[in-house]
């Protein structure tokens, strides 16, 4: 197996301690099935081409330039060297600005994870930082230039090493208020809340990423294999649409309280009621008989 290639190499610095690290991609989509776009008539691959929006003529790469639209149809043109000059200077150092509690960062700010491994030397300082953060249960906030932009990185202990997650800027994270502004103002309590808690307790488990398979990827792979072998896959049946029902009834069914079970319980309760009535009648009758016998004896 080919050793992974580092995406970036530099240093982590906390206080006056610095040591070299290499940054590797922790999550990648490169293993997903990829498609090429073909010409249906010829079967040949097609290539992307940039054309002038007005003339329709192709525009060669050397004639392409960046532009920022200031109003409809008017642009400020930025030359490649001007854009390059805007990139912040990099000293290749992840400078730790603060140590914070691990749970303090809202995960909506998380962007991409990377493994930070010790690079050749400085293993003792690397382990010192890792173990120190583990013991204190903190993460480190650091900043450096990564991939042409100044980025904030959250560094955390991860197994035997460190993981660094780039963070979204505040302006990039949308407010949750608009997402939830139409949330109905309802108070859930009583049986509904108890049933929901019961269902949650019966579904408790642990996160194991191996249990979650990419069904789309598997289905596409099977489709490609079937096409190669000249097979057709069976058509999937469309599941019947769920009928809008009562939330309380849905909760009861989810908790195993089906209508039939409720009916049985109701029947049992009714029979129990009849039994109690019969017992009371028998008891009263026996008391009456006993009283008559006592009077005759007297």
C-alpha positions as CSV (number, residue, x, y, z in Angstrom):
1,X,0.0,0.0,0.0
2,X,1.3,3.4,-0.9
3,X,2.0,5.7,2.1
4,X,-0.4,8.6,2.3
5,X,0.9,11.9,1.0
6,X,0.9,14.9,3.4
7,X,-1.4,17.7,2.4
8,X,0.7,20.2,4.4
9,X,3.9,20.3,6.5
10,X,4.7,22.8,9.1
11,X,5.0,23.3,12.9
12,X,2.7,23.4,15.9
13,X,3.8,26.0,18.4
14,X,2.5,26.4,22.0
15,X,4.3,28.8,24.3
16,X,7.9,28.6,23.3
17,X,7.7,24.9,22.3
18,X,7.5,24.1,18.6
19,X,7.7,20.8,16.8
20,X,7.2,19.7,13.1
21,X,4.0,18.0,12.0
22,X,2.5,16.7,8.8
23,X,-1.2,17.1,8.0
24,X,-3.1,14.2,6.3
25,X,-6.7,14.1,5.0
26,X,-8.8,12.2,7.5
27,X,-11.9,11.8,5.4
28,X,-12.0,11.5,1.6
29,X,-14.6,10.9,-1.1
30,X,-12.0,9.5,-3.6
31,X,-13.1,5.9,-3.1
32,X,-16.7,6.7,-4.3
33,X,-17.8,5.5,-7.7
34,X,-17.1,8.3,-10.2
35,X,-18.8,8.8,-13.6
36,X,-17.5,10.3,-16.8
37,X,-19.9,12.3,-19.0
38,X,-20.2,10.8,-22.5
39,X,-21.7,11.7,-25.9
40,X,-24.7,9.4,-26.1
41,X,-24.4,9.1,-29.9
42,X,-20.6,8.4,-30.1
43,X,-19.8,7.0,-26.7
44,X,-16.9,9.4,-26.5
45,X,-16.0,11.4,-23.4
46,X,-17.0,15.1,-23.5
47,X,-14.8,17.9,-22.2
48,X,-15.7,21.0,-20.4
49,X,-15.2,24.2,-22.3
50,X,-15.5,27.9,-21.3
51,X,-17.3,30.0,-23.9
52,X,-18.1,33.7,-24.1
53,X,-21.6,34.3,-22.8
54,X,-22.3,36.9,-25.6
55,X,-20.4,35.6,-28.6
56,X,-20.5,31.9,-27.8
57,X,-16.9,31.6,-28.9
58,X,-14.5,29.3,-26.8
59,X,-12.2,31.2,-24.4
60,X,-8.7,29.8,-24.0
61,X,-7.2,29.4,-20.5
62,X,-4.7,32.2,-21.0
63,X,-7.5,34.6,-21.9
64,X,-9.5,33.8,-18.7
65,X,-9.3,36.2,-15.8
66,X,-11.1,36.5,-12.4
67,X,-13.8,39.2,-12.1
68,X,-16.1,40.4,-9.2
69,X,-19.6,41.6,-10.3
70,X,-20.3,45.0,-8.8
71,X,-23.6,45.4,-10.6
72,X,-25.5,43.7,-13.4
73,X,-23.0,43.2,-16.3
74,X,-20.2,45.2,-14.7
75,X,-17.2,43.6,-13.2
76,X,-13.9,44.5,-11.4
77,X,-11.2,42.5,-13.1
78,X,-8.5,40.9,-10.8
79,X,-5.3,39.8,-12.4
80,X,-3.7,36.5,-11.2
81,X,-0.7,38.3,-9.6
82,X,-3.1,40.6,-7.7
83,X,-5.1,37.6,-6.4
84,X,-1.8,35.9,-5.4
85,X,-0.7,39.1,-3.5
86,X,-3.9,38.9,-1.4
87,X,-2.9,35.5,0.0
88,X,-1.6,35.9,3.6
89,X,2.0,35.3,4.2
90,X,2.6,31.9,5.7
91,X,5.2,30.9,8.3
92,X,4.0,27.3,8.1
93,X,3.2,27.4,11.9
94,X,0.0,26.4,13.7
95,X,0.3,28.8,16.6
96,X,-1.9,27.8,19.5
97,X,-3.8,30.8,20.7
98,X,-5.8,29.2,23.5
99,X,-6.8,26.0,25.1
100,X,-10.6,25.5,25.6
101,X,-12.9,22.8,26.9
102,X,-13.5,20.2,24.2
103,X,-17.3,20.7,24.2
104,X,-17.2,24.5,23.9
105,X,-17.1,24.6,20.1
106,X,-20.5,24.1,18.4
107,X,-20.1,21.3,15.8
108,X,-21.9,23.4,13.2
109,X,-18.5,25.3,12.9
110,X,-16.6,22.1,12.0
111,X,-15.4,22.0,8.4
112,X,-12.9,19.2,7.5
113,X,-10.9,16.9,9.7
114,X,-7.1,16.2,9.2
115,X,-4.7,14.0,11.1
116,X,-1.7,15.8,12.5
117,X,1.2,13.4,12.8
118,X,4.7,14.1,14.1
119,X,7.1,14.7,11.3
120,X,10.5,13.0,11.8
121,X,11.7,14.8,14.9
122,X,9.9,16.4,17.9
123,X,8.0,13.2,19.0
124,X,8.5,14.0,22.7
125,X,7.0,17.5,22.4
126,X,4.2,16.0,20.3
127,X,3.4,13.5,23.0
128,X,3.6,16.2,25.7
129,X,1.0,18.3,24.0
130,X,-1.3,15.2,23.3
131,X,-1.1,13.9,26.8
132,X,-1.4,17.3,28.4
133,X,-4.6,18.0,26.5
134,X,-6.0,14.6,27.3
135,X,-5.4,15.1,31.0
136,X,-6.8,18.6,31.1
137,X,-9.7,17.6,28.7
138,X,-9.1,20.6,26.5
139,X,-8.7,21.3,22.8
140,X,-6.3,23.8,21.2
141,X,-7.4,26.7,19.0
142,X,-4.6,27.5,16.4
143,X,-4.4,29.5,13.2
144,X,-2.2,29.3,10.1
145,X,-2.4,29.6,6.3
146,X,-3.7,26.4,4.8
147,X,-4.6,26.0,1.1
148,X,-4.2,29.8,0.4
149,X,-6.4,31.0,3.2
150,X,-5.8,31.9,6.9
151,X,-7.7,29.2,8.7
152,X,-8.7,28.5,12.3
153,X,-7.9,24.9,13.4
154,X,-9.3,23.1,16.4
155,X,-6.7,20.5,17.6
156,X,-7.8,17.6,19.7
157,X,-6.3,14.4,21.1
158,X,-7.4,11.5,18.9
159,X,-6.3,7.9,19.7
160,X,-2.5,7.9,19.7
161,X,-2.2,11.2,17.9
162,X,-3.9,14.5,17.2
163,X,-6.7,15.5,14.8
164,X,-7.1,19.0,13.5
165,X,-10.4,20.3,12.2
166,X,-10.6,23.4,10.1
167,X,-13.4,25.6,11.4
168,X,-16.0,27.6,9.4
169,X,-15.9,31.4,10.0
170,X,-18.8,32.9,11.8
171,X,-20.1,34.6,8.7
172,X,-20.2,31.2,6.9
173,X,-22.5,29.6,9.6
174,X,-26.1,30.5,9.0
175,X,-28.3,31.4,11.9
176,X,-30.5,28.7,13.3
177,X,-33.2,31.2,14.1
178,X,-34.5,31.3,10.5
179,X,-34.4,27.5,10.2
180,X,-36.6,27.1,13.3
181,X,-38.7,30.3,13.1
182,X,-41.8,28.4,12.0
183,X,-41.5,25.9,14.9
184,X,-45.0,25.5,16.4
185,X,-45.3,26.7,20.0
186,X,-46.5,23.4,21.6
187,X,-46.0,22.0,25.0
188,X,-45.4,18.3,25.0
189,X,-46.2,16.6,28.3
190,X,-48.1,13.7,29.9
191,X,-48.4,10.3,28.1
192,X,-46.8,11.6,24.8
193,X,-43.6,12.7,26.6
194,X,-43.4,9.4,28.6
195,X,-43.9,7.3,25.4
196,X,-41.2,9.3,23.6
197,X,-38.8,8.8,26.6
198,X,-39.7,5.0,26.6
199,X,-38.9,4.7,22.8
200,X,-35.6,6.6,23.2
201,X,-34.6,4.3,26.1
202,X,-35.3,1.2,24.1
203,X,-33.3,2.5,21.2
204,X,-30.1,3.4,23.1
205,X,-26.9,2.2,21.6
206,X,-23.3,3.2,20.7
207,X,-21.9,4.9,17.6
208,X,-20.2,2.4,15.3
209,X,-19.4,3.8,11.8
210,X,-19.0,0.3,10.4
211,X,-22.7,-0.4,10.9
212,X,-23.7,2.4,8.5
213,X,-23.2,1.3,4.9
214,X,-23.5,3.6,1.8
215,X,-26.5,1.9,0.2
216,X,-26.4,4.3,-2.8
217,X,-22.8,3.4,-3.5
218,X,-23.5,-0.3,-3.2
219,X,-26.6,0.0,-5.5
220,X,-24.6,1.8,-8.2
221,X,-21.8,-0.8,-8.0
222,X,-24.4,-3.6,-8.5
223,X,-26.0,-1.7,-11.3
224,X,-22.6,-1.3,-13.1
225,X,-21.9,-5.0,-12.6
226,X,-25.3,-6.0,-13.9
227,X,-24.8,-3.8,-17.0
228,X,-21.4,-5.5,-17.7
229,X,-22.9,-9.0,-17.3
230,X,-26.0,-8.1,-19.4
231,X,-28.4,-8.5,-16.5
232,X,-31.3,-6.4,-15.6
233,X,-32.0,-5.7,-11.9
234,X,-35.5,-6.3,-10.6
235,X,-37.7,-3.2,-10.2
236,X,-38.1,-1.9,-6.7
237,X,-41.7,-1.8,-5.4
238,X,-42.8,1.7,-4.4
239,X,-43.7,1.5,-0.7
240,X,-47.2,2.7,0.1
241,X,-47.4,6.2,1.4
242,X,-48.0,6.6,5.1
243,X,-51.4,7.9,6.0
244,X,-51.4,11.0,8.2
245,X,-52.3,9.7,11.7
246,X,-52.5,10.7,15.2
247,X,-49.1,11.4,16.9
248,X,-50.2,9.8,20.1
249,X,-51.3,6.6,18.3
250,X,-48.0,6.5,16.3
251,X,-46.1,6.8,19.6
252,X,-48.1,4.0,21.2
253,X,-47.5,1.7,18.2
254,X,-43.7,2.6,18.3
255,X,-43.7,1.7,21.9
256,X,-45.3,-1.7,21.2
257,X,-48.7,-0.6,22.3
258,X,-50.7,-1.8,19.2
259,X,-54.4,-1.4,18.9
260,X,-54.9,-5.2,19.3
261,X,-52.9,-5.1,22.5
262,X,-55.0,-2.2,23.8
263,X,-58.2,-4.1,22.9
264,X,-57.0,-7.1,24.8
265,X,-56.2,-5.0,27.8
266,X,-59.6,-3.3,27.6
267,X,-61.3,-6.7,27.4
268,X,-59.3,-8.0,30.3
269,X,-60.2,-4.9,32.3
270,X,-63.9,-5.3,31.3
271,X,-63.9,-9.0,32.3
272,X,-62.2,-8.1,35.5
273,X,-64.9,-5.5,36.2
274,X,-67.6,-8.1,35.5
275,X,-65.8,-10.5,37.8
276,X,-65.7,-7.9,40.6
277,X,-69.4,-7.2,40.2
278,X,-70.2,-10.9,40.3
279,X,-68.1,-11.4,43.4
280,X,-69.8,-8.5,45.1
281,X,-73.3,-9.9,44.2
282,X,-72.3,-13.4,45.5
283,X,-70.9,-11.9,48.7
284,X,-74.1,-9.9,49.3
285,X,-76.3,-13.0,48.6
286,X,-74.3,-15.1,51.0
287,X,-74.5,-12.4,53.6
288,X,-78.3,-12.2,53.1
289,X,-78.7,-16.0,53.4
290,X,-76.5,-16.2,56.4
291,X,-78.7,-13.5,58.1
292,X,-82.0,-15.4,57.4
293,X,-80.5,-18.6,58.8
294,X,-79.4,-16.7,61.9
295,X,-83.0,-15.3,62.4
296,X,-84.6,-18.8,62.0
297,X,-82.2,-20.2,64.5
298,X,-83.1,-17.5,67.0
